[in-house]
Amino acid sequence: MRIIEAKDYADMSRKAANVISAQVILEPRSVLGLATGSTPIGAYKQLIDWYNKGDIDFSQTKSVNLDEYIGLDGSNDQSYRYFMNTNFFDGINIKKENTFVPNGKAPDMEAECKRYDELIKSLGGIDLQLLGIGHDGHIGFNEPGAAFEKTTHIVELEEATIKANARFFGSEEKVPKKAITMGIKSIMQAKKLLLIANGPDKKDIVEKALHGPVTPMVPASILQFHPNLTVVYCFN
């Protein structure tokens, strides 16, 4: 485990972007596992800036996202496909057909879970998976109590997660109650992991995840067992 302390959010974003850019520069055909939420936006902006300066080329890169709300399609401005397009993909030269997000509108969600697992396998697996961490220790939408052996699956969102995401939807009632997410087994199969965390409110859960007992009640604690984990944090 490599732990890097950043001075502030901008510094954390640059350090995280450095890890991602190094992966793409050294292996242009990399498969990146990507995350949504407010924490990675700065890293995505930094990568766009470096792309615009000619420092990095995503033309051969592919990506798979961790999760998506069930019931939202890519045109919905709260969907994770829309988030990725507007915050990252539209600003770089990655081919849209090489960017993959679970289909939240699939008619058969169980079949979609299997399809997504097969897709990741067909790409040769994930070279570098970017992760954020929830206040309850969730990674992706793997909530406390989630089985470590699961691959892509459907989850009922916890009340705390719904409350945390209500600011994006305007009210808790509008937040979808289910999501499709890569499972912890899927995440742990990535060759490298990059966990980023920002803000004083994340300090306690990061400490529990990295230095506490490994337990399904803190899903991110399983990351302690990954052979190639980098953590970049700023608790200011």
CORZI-V250879 format. One record per backbone hydrogen bond with DSSP energy under -1.0 kcal/mol. NH is the residue of the N-H (numbers start at 1). CO is the residue of the C=O. If there is no record, write none. Layout:
NH,CO
NH,CO
//
This chain:
2,229
4,231
6,233
12,8
13,9
14,10
15,11
16,12
17,13
18,14
19,15
20,16
21,17
22,18
23,19
24,20
25,21
26,22
27,23
30,27
32,62
33,128
34,64
44,40
45,41
46,42
47,43
48,44
49,45
50,46
51,47
52,48
53,49
54,51
55,50
61,58
62,30
63,98
64,32
65,100
66,34
68,180
70,178
71,104
72,69
76,73
79,76
83,79
84,80
85,81
86,82
87,83
88,84
89,84
90,85
91,88
92,89
98,95
99,96
100,63
106,103
112,108
113,109
114,110
115,111
116,112
117,113
118,114
119,115
120,116
121,117
122,118
123,119
124,121
125,120
127,31
128,31
129,192
130,33
131,194
134,138
137,134
142,139
143,141
145,216
146,143
150,147
153,181
155,179
157,177
162,158
163,159
164,160
165,161
168,165
170,166
175,172
179,155
180,68
181,153
182,66
185,150
187,183
188,184
189,185
190,187
191,126
193,228
194,129
195,230
196,131
197,232
199,234
202,199
203,200
206,202
207,203
208,204
209,205
210,206
211,207
212,208
218,215
220,137
221,218
222,219
223,220
224,221
225,222
226,223
230,193
231,2
232,195
233,4
234,197
//
